């Protein structure tokens, strides 16, 4: 893999990661509700889900899964339901509820990690992304696995940096504005956006 190819991949990955999506909204919610450390665990969960899809794509199994309409539809609708569930929980003040006196505490790390993983694992667009993107940057004339490893590490570093940045900004905003009314409003906005994202996934057009 040439340096130019790697730079092109890194730039493409960065632009796509910066675009707000379900994972970004999820991390923002955790940053607002639980603080920066919790948002880091949420980000790690998202990356763990991505790692699974990345590995499947590298092994060629991703294309096999996508070839099955039933499997793709199952992942799609489970992901949509989970997004709506998280959104409703956030709006209602459960699960990711804002508790001002505990907002900055690093509790529920395992929950943040598992929820982040479940969110991304139930997002078929992540699998589509890796299956479609990886081959474009692989030089078939060279050893495949070192290139896959380089692209995988690059993807993890970039996405973690972006998600951690979003989480940090959300945590800072929550810390600077301690009014309960503002926090409830931001929680409802994030929750509502998760519901909208889930609905959009469910009713997205066919492949």
FIKOLZA-1660 file (N, C-alpha, C; in steps of 0.1 Angstrom, whole numbers, plus 5000, padded with zeros to 4 digits):
% residues 207
   i   px   py   pz ch aa at
   1 5008 4988 5000  A  X  N
   1 5000 5000 5000  A  X CA
   1 5009 5012 5000  A  X  C
   2 5006 5021 4991  A  X  N
   2 5014 5034 4990  A  X CA
   2 5009 5044 5000  A  X  C
   3 5018 5054 5003  A  X  N
   3 5014 5064 5012  A  X CA
   3 5002 5072 5007  A  X  C
   4 5001 5074 4995  A  X  N
   4 4990 5082 4989  A  X CA
   4 4977 5074 4991  A  X  C
   5 4977 5061 4990  A  X  N
   5 4965 5053 4992  A  X CA
   5 4961 5054 5006  A  X  C
   6 4971 5053 5015  A  X  N
   6 4968 5053 5030  A  X CA
   6 4962 5067 5033  A  X  C
   7 4968 5078 5028  A  X  N
   7 4963 5091 5031  A  X CA
   7 4948 5093 5026  A  X  C
   8 4946 5087 5014  A  X  N
   8 4932 5088 5008  A  X CA
   8 4922 5081 5017  A  X  C
   9 4926 5069 5022  A  X  N
   9 4917 5061 5031  A  X CA
   9 4915 5069 5044  A  X  C
  10 4926 5074 5050  A  X  N
  10 4925 5082 5062  A  X CA
  10 4915 5094 5061  A  X  C
  11 4917 5101 5049  A  X  N
  11 4908 5112 5047  A  X CA
  11 4894 5109 5045  A  X  C
  12 4891 5098 5038  A  X  N
  12 4878 5093 5036  A  X CA
  12 4871 5089 5049  A  X  C
  13 4879 5081 5057  A  X  N
  13 4874 5077 5070  A  X CA
  13 4871 5088 5079  A  X  C
  14 4880 5098 5079  A  X  N
  14 4878 5110 5088  A  X CA
  14 4865 5118 5084  A  X  C
  15 4863 5120 5071  A  X  N
  15 4851 5127 5067  A  X CA
  15 4838 5120 5071  A  X  C
  16 4838 5106 5068  A  X  N
  16 4827 5098 5071  A  X CA
  16 4824 5098 5086  A  X  C
  17 4835 5097 5094  A  X  N
  17 4833 5097 5109  A  X CA
  17 4828 5110 5114  A  X  C
  18 4832 5121 5108  A  X  N
  18 4828 5134 5113  A  X CA
  18 4813 5137 5110  A  X  C
  19 4807 5129 5101  A  X  N
  19 4793 5131 5097  A  X CA
  19 4785 5125 5108  A  X  C
  20 4776 5133 5114  A  X  N
  20 4768 5128 5125  A  X CA
  20 4759 5116 5121  A  X  C
  21 4759 5106 5129  A  X  N
  21 4751 5094 5127  A  X CA
  21 4746 5089 5140  A  X  C
  22 4740 5077 5140  A  X  N
  22 4736 5071 5153  A  X CA
  22 4747 5069 5163  A  X  C
  23 4759 5065 5159  A  X  N
  23 4770 5064 5169  A  X CA
  23 4773 5077 5175  A  X  C
  24 4774 5087 5167  A  X  N
  24 4777 5101 5172  A  X CA
  24 4767 5105 5182  A  X  C
  25 4754 5104 5178  A  X  N
  25 4743 5108 5187  A  X CA
  25 4743 5100 5200  A  X  C
  26 4746 5087 5199  A  X  N
  26 4747 5079 5211  A  X CA
  26 4758 5084 5221  A  X  C
  27 4770 5086 5215  A  X  N
  27 4781 5091 5223  A  X CA
  27 4778 5105 5229  A  X  C
  28 4772 5114 5221  A  X  N
  28 4768 5127 5226  A  X CA
  28 4758 5125 5238  A  X  C
  29 4749 5116 5237  A  X  N
  29 4740 5114 5248  A  X CA
  29 4747 5110 5261  A  X  C
  30 4757 5101 5259  A  X  N
  30 4764 5097 5271  A  X CA
  30 4773 5108 5276  A  X  C
  31 4778 5116 5268  A  X  N
  31 4787 5127 5272  A  X CA
  31 4778 5137 5280  A  X  C
  32 4766 5140 5276  A  X  N
  32 4757 5149 5283  A  X CA
  32 4752 5143 5296  A  X  C
  33 4749 5130 5296  A  X  N
  33 4743 5124 5307  A  X CA
  33 4753 5120 5318  A  X  C
  34 4764 5114 5314  A  X  N
  34 4773 5107 5323  A  X CA
  34 4787 5113 5323  A  X  C
  35 4790 5122 5314  A  X  N
  35 4804 5128 5314  A  X CA
  35 4813 5122 5304  A  X  C
  36 4825 5127 5304  A  X  N
  36 4835 5124 5294  A  X CA
  36 4840 5109 5295  A  X  C
  37 4842 5104 5307  A  X  N
  37 4847 5090 5308  A  X CA
  37 4837 5080 5303  A  X  C
  38 4824 5082 5307  A  X  N
  38 4814 5073 5302  A  X CA
  38 4813 5073 5287  A  X  C
  39 4814 5085 5281  A  X  N
  39 4814 5086 5266  A  X CA
  39 4825 5079 5260  A  X  C
  40 4837 5078 5267  A  X  N
  40 4848 5070 5261  A  X CA
  40 4845 5055 5261  A  X  C
  41 4838 5051 5272  A  X  N
  41 4834 5037 5272  A  X CA
  41 4824 5034 5261  A  X  C
  42 4815 5043 5259  A  X  N
  42 4805 5042 5248  A  X CA
  42 4812 5041 5235  A  X  C
  43 4822 5050 5233  A  X  N
  43 4829 5050 5220  A  X CA
  43 4837 5037 5218  A  X  C
  44 4842 5032 5229  A  X  N
  44 4849 5019 5228  A  X CA
  44 4840 5008 5224  A  X  C
  45 4827 5008 5229  A  X  N
  45 4818 4998 5225  A  X CA
  45 4814 4999 5210  A  X  C
  46 4813 5011 5205  A  X  N
  46 4810 5013 5191  A  X CA
  46 4822 5007 5182  A  X  C
  47 4834 5010 5187  A  X  N
  47 4846 5005 5179  A  X CA
  47 4847 4990 5180  A  X  C
  48 4842 4984 5191  A  X  N
  48 4842 4969 5192  A  X CA
  48 4833 4963 5181  A  X  C
  49 4821 4970 5180  A  X  N
  49 4812 4965 5170  A  X CA
  49 4818 4967 5156  A  X  C
  50 4824 4978 5153  A  X  N
  50 4831 4981 5140  A  X CA
  50 4842 4970 5138  A  X  C
  51 4849 4967 5149  A  X  N
  51 4860 4957 5147  A  X CA
  51 4855 4944 5142  A  X  C
  52 4843 4940 5148  A  X  N
  52 4837 4927 5143  A  X CA
  52 4834 4927 5128  A  X  C
  53 4827 4938 5124  A  X  N
  53 4824 4939 5110  A  X CA
  53 4836 4941 5101  A  X  C
  54 4846 4948 5106  A  X  N
  54 4859 4949 5099  A  X CA
  54 4865 4935 5096  A  X  C
  55 4865 4927 5107  A  X  N
  55 4871 4914 5106  A  X CA
  55 4863 4905 5096  A  X  C
  56 4850 4906 5097  A  X  N
  56 4841 4898 5088  A  X CA
  56 4844 4902 5074  A  X  C
  57 4845 4915 5071  A  X  N
  57 4847 4920 5058  A  X CA
  57 4861 4915 5052  A  X  C
  58 4871 4916 5061  A  X  N
  58 4884 4912 5057  A  X CA
  58 4885 4897 5054  A  X  C
  59 4877 4889 5061  A  X  N
  59 4876 4874 5058  A  X CA
  59 4867 4871 5047  A  X  C
  60 4860 4881 5041  A  X  N
  60 4851 4878 5030  A  X CA
  60 4837 4873 5034  A  X  C
  61 4835 4872 5048  A  X  N
  61 4822 4868 5053  A  X CA
  61 4811 4879 5052  A  X  C
  62 4816 4892 5052  A  X  N
  62 4807 4903 5052  A  X CA
  62 4798 4902 5039  A  X  C
  63 4805 4900 5028  A  X  N
  63 4797 4899 5015  A  X CA
  63 4787 4888 5015  A  X  C
  64 4791 4877 5022  A  X  N
  64 4782 4865 5022  A  X CA
  64 4769 4869 5030  A  X  C
  65 4771 4876 5042  A  X  N
  65 4760 4880 5050  A  X CA
  65 4751 4890 5042  A  X  C
  66 4757 4899 5035  A  X  N
  66 4749 4909 5028  A  X CA
  66 4742 4903 5016  A  X  C
  67 4747 4892 5011  A  X  N
  67 4740 4885 5000  A  X CA
  67 4727 4879 5004  A  X  C
  68 4725 4877 5017  A  X  N
  68 4713 4871 5023  A  X CA
  68 4703 4883 5027  A  X  C
  69 4692 4884 5020  A  X  N
  69 4683 4895 5023  A  X CA
  69 4677 4893 5037  A  X  C
  70 4674 4881 5041  A  X  N
  70 4668 4878 5054  A  X CA
  70 4678 4883 5065  A  X  C
  71 4690 4880 5064  A  X  N
  71 4700 4883 5074  A  X CA
  71 4701 4899 5074  A  X  C
  72 4703 4905 5063  A  X  N
  72 4704 4919 5062  A  X CA
  72 4692 4926 5068  A  X  C
  73 4680 4921 5065  A  X  N
  73 4668 4927 5070  A  X CA
  73 4667 4926 5085  A  X  C
  74 4671 4914 5090  A  X  N
  74 4670 4911 5104  A  X CA
  74 4679 4921 5112  A  X  C
  75 4692 4923 5107  A  X  N
  75 4701 4932 5113  A  X CA
  75 4695 4946 5113  A  X  C
  76 4690 4950 5101  A  X  N
  76 4685 4963 5099  A  X CA
  76 4674 4967 5109  A  X  C
  77 4664 4958 5110  A  X  N
  77 4652 4961 5119  A  X CA
  77 4656 4960 5134  A  X  C
  78 4664 4951 5137  A  X  N
  78 4669 4950 5151  A  X CA
  78 4676 4963 5155  A  X  C
  79 4685 4968 5145  A  X  N
  79 4692 4980 5148  A  X CA
  79 4682 4992 5149  A  X  C
  80 4672 4992 5141  A  X  N
  80 4662 5003 5141  A  X CA
  80 4655 5003 5154  A  X  C
  81 4650 4991 5159  A  X  N
  81 4643 4990 5171  A  X CA
  81 4652 4994 5183  A  X  C
  82 4665 4990 5183  A  X  N
  82 4674 4994 5194  A  X CA
  82 4676 5009 5194  A  X  C
  83 4678 5015 5183  A  X  N
  83 4679 5030 5183  A  X CA
  83 4667 5037 5189  A  X  C
  84 4655 5032 5184  A  X  N
  84 4643 5038 5190  A  X CA
  84 4642 5036 5205  A  X  C
  85 4646 5024 5209  A  X  N
  85 4646 5020 5224  A  X CA
  85 4655 5030 5231  A  X  C
  86 4667 5032 5227  A  X  N
  86 4676 5041 5233  A  X CA
  86 4671 5055 5233  A  X  C
  87 4665 5059 5222  A  X  N
  87 4659 5073 5222  A  X CA
  87 4648 5075 5232  A  X  C
  88 4639 5065 5232  A  X  N
  88 4628 5066 5242  A  X CA
  88 4633 5066 5256  A  X  C
  89 4642 5057 5259  A  X  N
  89 4648 5057 5272  A  X CA
  89 4654 5070 5276  A  X  C
  90 4661 5076 5267  A  X  N
  90 4668 5089 5269  A  X CA
  90 4657 5100 5272  A  X  C
  91 4647 5101 5263  A  X  N
  91 4637 5111 5265  A  X CA
  91 4629 5109 5278  A  X  C
  92 4626 5097 5281  A  X  N
  92 4618 5094 5294  A  X CA
  92 4627 5096 5306  A  X  C
  93 4640 5096 5305  A  X  N
  93 4648 5098 5317  A  X CA
  93 4652 5085 5323  A  X  C
  94 4651 5074 5315  A  X  N
  94 4655 5061 5320  A  X CA
  94 4668 5057 5313  A  X  C
  95 4675 5047 5318  A  X  N
  95 4687 5042 5311  A  X CA
  95 4698 5053 5311  A  X  C
  96 4697 5062 5301  A  X  N
  96 4707 5073 5300  A  X CA
  96 4702 5085 5307  A  X  C
  97 4693 5084 5317  A  X  N
  97 4687 5095 5324  A  X CA
  97 4698 5105 5329  A  X  C
  98 4694 5117 5329  A  X  N
  98 4703 5127 5334  A  X CA
  98 4701 5128 5349  A  X  C
  99 4711 5126 5357  A  X  N
  99 4711 5127 5371  A  X CA
  99 4722 5137 5375  A  X  C
 100 4718 5150 5377  A  X  N
 100 4728 5160 5379  A  X CA
 100 4739 5157 5389  A  X  C
 101 4735 5150 5400  A  X  N
 101 4745 5148 5411  A  X CA
 101 4754 5137 5407  A  X  C
 102 4751 5129 5397  A  X  N
 102 4760 5118 5393  A  X CA
 102 4765 5120 5378  A  X  C
 103 4762 5131 5373  A  X  N
 103 4765 5133 5358  A  X CA
 103 4779 5131 5355  A  X  C
 104 4788 5135 5364  A  X  N
 104 4803 5134 5361  A  X CA
 104 4809 5121 5366  A  X  C
 105 4801 5112 5372  A  X  N
 105 4807 5100 5378  A  X CA
 105 4809 5089 5367  A  X  C
 106 4819 5082 5369  A  X  N
 106 4822 5071 5359  A  X CA
 106 4815 5058 5364  A  X  C
 107 4802 5057 5363  A  X  N
 107 4795 5046 5367  A  X CA
 107 4788 5040 5354  A  X  C
 108 4785 5027 5355  A  X  N
 108 4779 5021 5344  A  X CA
 108 4788 5019 5332  A  X  C
 109 4801 5018 5334  A  X  N
 109 4810 5017 5323  A  X CA
 109 4807 5005 5314  A  X  C
 110 4804 4994 5320  A  X  N
 110 4801 4981 5313  A  X CA
 110 4789 4983 5305  A  X  C
 111 4779 4990 5311  A  X  N
 111 4766 4992 5303  A  X CA
 111 4769 5001 5291  A  X  C
 112 4777 5011 5293  A  X  N
 112 4781 5020 5282  A  X CA
 112 4788 5012 5271  A  X  C
 113 4797 5004 5275  A  X  N
 113 4804 4996 5265  A  X CA
 113 4795 4986 5258  A  X  C
 114 4787 4979 5265  A  X  N
 114 4778 4969 5258  A  X CA
 114 4767 4976 5250  A  X  C
 115 4762 4987 5254  A  X  N
 115 4753 4994 5246  A  X CA
 115 4759 5000 5233  A  X  C
 116 4771 5005 5234  A  X  N
 116 4778 5009 5222  A  X CA
 116 4780 4998 5213  A  X  C
 117 4784 4986 5218  A  X  N
 117 4787 4975 5209  A  X CA
 117 4774 4970 5203  A  X  C
 118 4763 4969 5211  A  X  N
 118 4750 4965 5205  A  X CA
 118 4745 4975 5194  A  X  C
 119 4747 4987 5197  A  X  N
 119 4742 4997 5187  A  X CA
 119 4749 4996 5174  A  X  C
 120 4762 4994 5174  A  X  N
 120 4770 4993 5161  A  X CA
 120 4768 4979 5155  A  X  C
 121 4767 4969 5163  A  X  N
 121 4766 4955 5158  A  X CA
 121 4752 4954 5151  A  X  C
 122 4743 4962 5155  A  X  N
 122 4729 4961 5149  A  X CA
 122 4727 4971 5138  A  X  C
 123 4739 4977 5133  A  X  N
 123 4738 4987 5123  A  X CA
 123 4744 4981 5110  A  X  C
 124 4735 4976 5101  A  X  N
 124 4740 4970 5089  A  X CA
 124 4748 4979 5080  A  X  C
 125 4746 4992 5081  A  X  N
 125 4753 5002 5073  A  X CA
 125 4768 5001 5076  A  X  C
 126 4772 4997 5088  A  X  N
 126 4786 4996 5091  A  X CA
 126 4792 4984 5083  A  X  C
 127 4785 4973 5082  A  X  N
 127 4790 4962 5074  A  X CA
 127 4791 4966 5059  A  X  C
 128 4780 4972 5054  A  X  N
 128 4780 4977 5040  A  X CA
 128 4793 4986 5038  A  X  C
 129 4795 4995 5047  A  X  N
 129 4806 5004 5046  A  X CA
 129 4820 4997 5044  A  X  C
 130 4822 4987 5053  A  X  N
 130 4835 4980 5052  A  X CA
 130 4836 4971 5040  A  X  C
 131 4825 4964 5037  A  X  N
 131 4826 4956 5025  A  X CA
 131 4828 4964 5012  A  X  C
 132 4822 4976 5012  A  X  N
 132 4823 4984 5000  A  X CA
 132 4837 4991 4999  A  X  C
 133 4841 4995 5011  A  X  N
 133 4853 5004 5012  A  X CA
 133 4866 4997 5011  A  X  C
 134 4868 4986 5019  A  X  N
 134 4881 4980 5020  A  X CA
 134 4887 4976 5007  A  X  C
 135 4880 4970 4998  A  X  N
 135 4886 4965 4985  A  X CA
 135 4892 4977 4977  A  X  C
 136 4886 4989 4979  A  X  N
 136 4891 5000 4971  A  X CA
 136 4905 5005 4975  A  X  C
 137 4910 5001 4986  A  X  N
 137 4923 5005 4991  A  X CA
 137 4933 4994 4993  A  X  C
 138 4929 4982 4989  A  X  N
 138 4938 4970 4990  A  X CA
 138 4945 4968 4976  A  X  C
 139 4958 4967 4977  A  X  N
 139 4967 4964 4965  A  X CA
 139 4968 4949 4964  A  X  C
 140 4961 4943 4954  A  X  N
 140 4961 4929 4953  A  X CA
 140 4974 4923 4949  A  X  C
 141 4984 4931 4945  A  X  N
 141 4997 4926 4941  A  X CA
 141 5006 4925 4953  A  X  C
 142 5002 4929 4964  A  X  N
 142 5010 4928 4977  A  X CA
 142 5003 4920 4987  A  X  C
 143 5010 4917 4998  A  X  N
 143 5004 4909 5009  A  X CA
 143 4992 4915 5014  A  X  C
 144 4981 4908 5015  A  X  N
 144 4968 4914 5019  A  X CA
 144 4967 4917 5034  A  X  C
 145 4971 4908 5042  A  X  N
 145 4968 4910 5057  A  X CA
 145 4975 4922 5063  A  X  C
 146 4988 4924 5059  A  X  N
 146 4994 4936 5065  A  X CA
 146 4986 4949 5061  A  X  C
 147 4981 4949 5049  A  X  N
 147 4973 4961 5045  A  X CA
 147 4960 4962 5053  A  X  C
 148 4954 4951 5055  A  X  N
 148 4941 4950 5063  A  X CA
 148 4944 4955 5077  A  X  C
 149 4955 4951 5083  A  X  N
 149 4959 4955 5096  A  X CA
 149 4961 4970 5097  A  X  C
 150 4968 4975 5087  A  X  N
 150 4971 4990 5087  A  X CA
 150 4958 4998 5086  A  X  C
 151 4949 4993 5077  A  X  N
 151 4936 5000 5075  A  X CA
 151 4928 4999 5087  A  X  C
 152 4928 4987 5094  A  X  N
 152 4920 4985 5106  A  X CA
 152 4924 4994 5117  A  X  C
 153 4937 4995 5120  A  X  N
 153 4943 5003 5130  A  X CA
 153 4940 5018 5127  A  X  C
 154 4941 5022 5115  A  X  N
 154 4939 5036 5111  A  X CA
 154 4924 5039 5113  A  X  C
 155 4915 5030 5110  A  X  N
 155 4901 5033 5112  A  X CA
 155 4897 5034 5126  A  X  C
 156 4903 5025 5135  A  X  N
 156 4900 5026 5149  A  X CA
 156 4905 5039 5155  A  X  C
 157 4918 5043 5152  A  X  N
 157 4923 5055 5157  A  X CA
 157 4915 5067 5153  A  X  C
 158 4912 5068 5141  A  X  N
 158 4904 5080 5136  A  X CA
 158 4890 5081 5142  A  X  C
 159 4883 5069 5142  A  X  N
 159 4870 5070 5147  A  X CA
 159 4869 5072 5162  A  X  C
 160 4879 5066 5169  A  X  N
 160 4879 5068 5184  A  X CA
 160 4882 5083 5187  A  X  C
 161 4891 5089 5179  A  X  N
 161 4894 5103 5181  A  X CA
 161 4882 5112 5179  A  X  C
 162 4875 5109 5168  A  X  N
 162 4863 5117 5165  A  X CA
 162 4852 5115 5176  A  X  C
 163 4849 5103 5179  A  X  N
 163 4839 5100 5189  A  X CA
 163 4842 5106 5203  A  X  C
 164 4855 5104 5206  A  X  N
 164 4859 5109 5219  A  X CA
 164 4858 5125 5219  A  X  C
 165 4861 5131 5208  A  X  N
 165 4860 5145 5207  A  X CA
 165 4846 5150 5209  A  X  C
 166 4836 5143 5202  A  X  N
 166 4822 5146 5204  A  X CA
 166 4818 5144 5218  A  X  C
 167 4822 5133 5224  A  X  N
 167 4818 5130 5238  A  X CA
 167 4824 5141 5248  A  X  C
 168 4836 5145 5245  A  X  N
 168 4843 5155 5254  A  X CA
 168 4835 5169 5253  A  X  C
 169 4832 5172 5241  A  X  N
 169 4824 5185 5239  A  X CA
 169 4811 5185 5246  A  X  C
 170 4804 5173 5245  A  X  N
 170 4791 5172 5251  A  X CA
 170 4793 5173 5266  A  X  C
 171 4803 5166 5272  A  X  N
 171 4805 5166 5286  A  X CA
 171 4809 5180 5291  A  X  C
 172 4817 5188 5283  A  X  N
 172 4820 5201 5287  A  X CA
 172 4808 5210 5287  A  X  C
 173 4799 5208 5277  A  X  N
 173 4787 5216 5276  A  X CA
 173 4778 5213 5288  A  X  C
 174 4777 5201 5292  A  X  N
 174 4769 5197 5304  A  X CA
 174 4775 5203 5317  A  X  C
 175 4789 5203 5317  A  X  N
 175 4795 5208 5329  A  X CA
 175 4794 5224 5330  A  X  C
 176 4794 5230 5319  A  X  N
 176 4793 5245 5319  A  X CA
 176 4779 5250 5322  A  X  C
 177 4769 5242 5318  A  X  N
 177 4755 5245 5319  A  X CA
 177 4749 5235 5329  A  X  C
 178 4748 5239 5342  A  X  N
 178 4744 5230 5352  A  X CA
 178 4729 5230 5355  A  X  C
 179 4722 5239 5347  A  X  N
 179 4707 5240 5349  A  X CA
 179 4700 5227 5345  A  X  C
 180 4692 5222 5354  A  X  N
 180 4685 5209 5351  A  X CA
 180 4676 5210 5339  A  X  C
 181 4670 5222 5338  A  X  N
 181 4661 5224 5326  A  X CA
 181 4668 5223 5313  A  X  C
 182 4680 5228 5312  A  X  N
 182 4688 5227 5300  A  X CA
 182 4692 5213 5297  A  X  C
 183 4696 5206 5308  A  X  N
 183 4701 5192 5306  A  X CA
 183 4689 5183 5302  A  X  C
 184 4678 5186 5307  A  X  N
 184 4666 5178 5303  A  X CA
 184 4663 5180 5288  A  X  C
 185 4664 5193 5284  A  X  N
 185 4661 5197 5271  A  X CA
 185 4671 5190 5261  A  X  C
 186 4684 5191 5264  A  X  N
 186 4694 5184 5256  A  X CA
 186 4692 5169 5255  A  X  C
 187 4688 5163 5266  A  X  N
 187 4686 5149 5267  A  X CA
 187 4674 5145 5258  A  X  C
 188 4664 5153 5258  A  X  N
 188 4652 5151 5250  A  X CA
 188 4655 5153 5235  A  X  C
 189 4664 5163 5232  A  X  N
 189 4668 5165 5218  A  X CA
 189 4676 5153 5213  A  X  C
 190 4685 5148 5220  A  X  N
 190 4694 5137 5216  A  X CA
 190 4685 5124 5215  A  X  C
 191 4676 5122 5225  A  X  N
 191 4667 5111 5225  A  X CA
 191 4658 5111 5212  A  X  C
 192 4653 5123 5210  A  X  N
 192 4644 5124 5198  A  X CA
 192 4652 5121 5185  A  X  C
 193 4664 5126 5184  A  X  N
 193 4672 5123 5172  A  X CA
 193 4675 5109 5171  A  X  C
 194 4677 5102 5182  A  X  N
 194 4680 5087 5181  A  X CA
 194 4667 5080 5176  A  X  C
 195 4655 5084 5180  A  X  N
 195 4643 5079 5176  A  X CA
 195 4641 5081 5161  A  X  C
 196 4644 5093 5156  A  X  N
 196 4643 5097 5142  A  X CA
 196 4653 5088 5134  A  X  C
 197 4665 5087 5139  A  X  N
 197 4675 5079 5132  A  X CA
 197 4670 5064 5131  A  X  C
 198 4665 5059 5142  A  X  N
 198 4660 5045 5141  A  X CA
 198 4648 5043 5132  A  X  C
 199 4639 5053 5131  A  X  N
 199 4628 5053 5122  A  X CA
 199 4633 5054 5107  A  X  C
 200 4644 5062 5105  A  X  N
 200 4649 5063 5092  A  X CA
 200 4656 5050 5087  A  X  C
 201 4663 5043 5097  A  X  N
 201 4669 5030 5093  A  X CA
 201 4658 5020 5089  A  X  C
 202 4647 5020 5097  A  X  N
 202 4637 5010 5095  A  X CA
 202 4630 5012 5081  A  X  C
 203 4628 5025 5077  A  X  N
 203 4621 5028 5065  A  X CA
 203 4630 5032 5053  A  X  C
 204 4643 5029 5055  A  X  N
 204 4652 5032 5044  A  X CA
 204 4649 5023 5032  A  X  C
 205 4653 5028 5020  A  X  N
 205 4650 5020 5008  A  X CA
 205 4657 5007 5007  A  X  C
 206 4652 4999 4999  A  X  N
 206 4658 4986 4997  A  X CA
 206 4672 4987 4991  A  X  C
 207 4680 4977 4993  A  X  N
 207 4694 4978 4987  A  X CA
 207 4693 4979 4972  A  X  C
% end
